[in-house]
Amino acid sequence: MITDFLKHLFPRVVLERNLRFSYTFCLGGMAFTALLVMLASGMLLLVYYQPTPDRAFGSILFLESSVWGGKYLRSLHRITSHVLLILLLLHTLRVILTGAYQRPRQLNWVIGCLLLFLTLFEAYTGYLLPFDQLAFWATQTGMELLATVPFGTFLRSMLVPDGVGQGLSLLRFYALHICIIPLTVLALSFLHFYRVRKNKGVLPYL
């Protein structure tokens, strides 16, 4: 899988017409680049963030006011998350409009949809971490909406067992945001690129 992933990024020979920008718009590649920027900036933010209810917001204030480049780093992480979601939505729209989800690419379409949903969930889990009033009430609203869907009460109890804003809930959102979801997204991304290569790409390689 890793070999096919690298071959997809650096093919030996590509048809000249396949280099045109007008078909795929490089949306998948740009989305993956945004993901890498988010991973890099997120790892730097981990150096100062403290995932406890009494220290989370203070650590964000310290990062922005006392750390050189801290405010820029946090803004980069936040803005890149918006860019990633926009690119994924445009990529999904492009796939739908061009019929690239049809045989033999049905499996890759499912993988792509999983990536989109996981990225949305990743953005949601990260929204609570600054632990300001906006983050608290947005997460509270989301949890109340979740409880209205089938199995929503069970999922809510898994995500916020002690209530939104409490220590265990914040820790679970933190673990999901920095480890569980990113690793899953990376694994599915490699699989997604592997399937693109296996299906001879969007347009045929030599």
C-alpha positions as CSV (number, residue, x, y, z in Angstrom):
1,M,0.0,0.0,0.0
2,I,2.8,2.4,0.9
3,T,4.5,1.7,-2.5
4,D,1.4,2.3,-4.4
5,F,0.8,5.5,-2.4
6,L,4.3,6.8,-3.4
7,K,3.7,5.7,-7.0
8,H,0.5,7.7,-7.0
9,L,2.3,10.8,-5.8
10,F,5.4,10.3,-8.0
11,P,4.3,8.2,-11.1
12,R,7.1,7.1,-13.4
13,V,5.2,8.2,-16.6
14,V,2.0,10.2,-17.0
15,L,0.1,11.0,-20.1
16,E,0.5,14.6,-21.1
17,R,-3.2,15.3,-21.1
18,N,-3.4,13.9,-17.5
19,L,-1.4,16.9,-16.3
20,R,-4.2,19.3,-17.1
21,F,-5.6,21.1,-14.2
22,S,-9.2,21.3,-15.5
23,Y,-10.4,17.8,-14.5
24,T,-9.5,17.1,-10.9
25,F,-8.5,20.6,-9.9
26,C,-5.9,18.8,-7.7
27,L,-8.6,19.1,-4.9
28,G,-7.6,15.7,-3.3
29,G,-3.9,16.6,-3.2
30,M,-4.6,20.1,-1.8
31,A,-6.8,18.6,0.9
32,F,-4.1,16.1,1.9
33,T,-1.6,19.0,2.0
34,A,-3.9,20.9,4.3
35,L,-4.2,17.8,6.5
36,L,-0.4,17.6,6.8
37,V,-0.3,21.3,7.7
38,M,-2.9,20.7,10.4
39,L,-0.9,17.7,11.8
40,A,2.3,19.7,12.0
41,S,0.7,22.8,13.6
42,G,-1.4,20.6,15.9
43,M,1.7,18.8,17.2
44,L,3.3,22.2,18.0
45,L,0.2,23.3,19.8
46,L,0.4,20.2,22.0
47,V,3.5,21.6,23.6
48,Y,1.5,24.2,25.5
49,Y,-2.1,23.0,25.7
50,Q,-3.2,21.5,29.0
51,P,-6.4,19.3,28.7
52,T,-8.0,20.0,32.0
53,P,-11.1,22.2,32.7
54,D,-9.3,24.6,34.9
55,R,-6.2,25.0,32.7
56,A,-7.3,24.6,29.1
57,F,-8.5,28.2,28.5
58,G,-5.5,29.6,30.4
59,S,-3.1,27.6,28.3
60,I,-4.7,29.0,25.1
61,L,-4.3,32.6,26.5
62,F,-0.7,31.9,27.4
63,L,0.0,30.5,24.0
64,E,-1.4,33.6,22.2
65,S,0.0,36.2,24.5
66,S,3.4,34.9,25.8
67,V,4.7,32.4,23.2
68,W,6.5,33.8,20.2
69,G,4.4,33.0,17.1
70,G,1.7,31.3,19.2
71,K,-1.2,33.4,18.0
72,Y,-0.1,32.8,14.4
73,L,0.2,29.1,15.0
74,R,-3.2,28.7,16.5
75,S,-4.7,30.8,13.7
76,L,-2.9,28.7,11.1
77,H,-4.4,25.5,12.6
78,R,-7.9,26.9,12.8
79,I,-7.9,28.5,9.3
80,T,-6.4,25.4,7.7
81,S,-9.2,23.3,9.3
82,H,-11.7,25.5,7.4
83,V,-9.7,25.2,4.2
84,L,-9.6,21.4,4.6
85,L,-13.3,21.1,5.0
86,I,-14.0,23.3,2.0
87,L,-11.6,21.4,-0.2
88,L,-13.1,18.0,0.8
89,L,-16.6,19.3,0.0
90,L,-15.5,20.6,-3.4
91,H,-13.6,17.3,-4.0
92,T,-16.8,15.3,-3.2
93,L,-18.9,17.6,-5.5
94,R,-16.4,17.1,-8.3
95,V,-16.6,13.3,-7.8
96,I,-20.4,13.4,-8.0
97,L,-20.6,15.7,-11.0
98,T,-18.0,13.7,-13.0
99,G,-19.4,10.3,-12.0
100,A,-16.1,9.1,-10.6
101,Y,-17.9,7.2,-7.9
102,Q,-19.1,4.6,-10.4
103,R,-17.7,1.1,-11.1
104,P,-14.9,0.2,-10.4
105,R,-14.5,3.0,-7.8
106,Q,-17.5,2.3,-5.5
107,L,-15.2,1.2,-2.6
108,N,-13.1,4.3,-2.9
109,W,-16.3,6.4,-2.9
110,V,-17.2,4.8,0.4
111,I,-13.7,5.4,1.8
112,G,-13.9,9.1,0.7
113,C,-17.3,9.5,2.4
114,L,-15.8,8.1,5.6
115,L,-12.9,10.5,5.3
116,L,-15.4,13.4,5.0
117,F,-17.5,12.4,8.0
118,L,-14.4,11.7,10.1
119,T,-12.9,15.2,9.2
120,L,-16.2,16.8,10.2
121,F,-16.1,14.9,13.5
122,E,-12.5,15.9,14.0
123,A,-13.4,19.6,13.6
124,Y,-16.2,19.1,16.1
125,T,-14.0,17.5,18.8
126,G,-11.4,20.3,18.3
127,Y,-14.0,23.0,18.8
128,L,-14.3,22.2,22.5
129,L,-10.6,22.2,23.3
130,P,-10.1,26.0,23.7
131,F,-12.8,25.7,26.4
132,D,-14.2,29.2,26.1
133,Q,-17.9,30.0,26.4
134,L,-18.5,29.6,22.6
135,A,-16.9,26.2,22.6
136,F,-18.8,25.0,25.6
137,W,-22.3,26.0,24.4
138,A,-21.6,24.9,20.8
139,T,-20.6,21.4,22.2
140,Q,-23.6,21.4,24.5
141,T,-25.9,22.1,21.6
142,G,-24.3,19.4,19.5
143,M,-24.7,16.8,22.3
144,E,-28.3,17.7,22.8
145,L,-28.9,17.2,19.1
146,L,-27.1,13.9,19.1
147,A,-29.4,12.6,21.8
148,T,-32.4,13.0,19.4
149,V,-31.1,10.5,16.8
150,P,-31.2,6.7,17.1
151,F,-28.5,5.4,19.5
152,G,-27.7,9.1,20.1
153,T,-28.1,8.7,23.9
154,F,-25.6,5.9,24.0
155,L,-23.1,7.9,21.9
156,R,-23.6,11.0,24.0
157,S,-22.9,9.0,27.2
158,M,-19.7,7.7,25.6
159,L,-18.5,11.2,24.6
160,V,-19.6,13.2,27.6
161,P,-20.1,10.7,30.5
162,D,-19.8,13.4,33.1
163,G,-21.3,16.3,31.2
164,V,-19.9,18.8,28.7
165,G,-17.1,20.7,30.2
166,Q,-16.1,18.2,32.9
167,G,-12.7,16.6,33.1
168,L,-13.4,13.2,31.6
169,S,-15.4,14.6,28.7
170,L,-12.7,17.1,27.8
171,L,-10.1,14.3,28.0
172,R,-12.1,12.1,25.7
173,F,-12.5,14.9,23.1
174,Y,-8.8,15.6,23.5
175,A,-7.8,11.9,22.8
176,L,-10.2,11.7,19.9
177,H,-8.9,15.0,18.4
178,I,-5.1,14.4,18.7
179,C,-4.8,10.7,18.3
180,I,-7.7,8.4,17.4
181,I,-9.3,10.4,14.6
182,P,-6.1,11.7,13.0
183,L,-4.6,8.2,12.8
184,T,-7.8,6.8,11.3
185,V,-7.9,9.6,8.8
186,L,-4.3,9.0,7.8
187,A,-4.8,5.2,7.4
188,L,-7.9,5.8,5.3
189,S,-6.1,8.4,3.2
190,F,-3.3,5.9,2.4
191,L,-6.0,3.4,1.5
192,H,-7.8,6.0,-0.6
193,F,-4.7,6.8,-2.6
194,Y,-3.9,3.1,-3.0
195,R,-7.4,2.5,-4.4
196,V,-6.9,5.4,-6.8
197,R,-3.7,3.9,-8.0
198,K,-5.2,0.4,-8.2
199,N,-8.1,1.7,-10.3
200,K,-5.6,3.3,-12.7
201,G,-6.2,6.8,-11.3
202,V,-9.0,9.2,-12.3
203,L,-7.4,9.1,-15.8
204,P,-5.3,6.2,-17.1
205,Y,-1.6,6.1,-16.2
206,L,0.9,4.5,-18.6
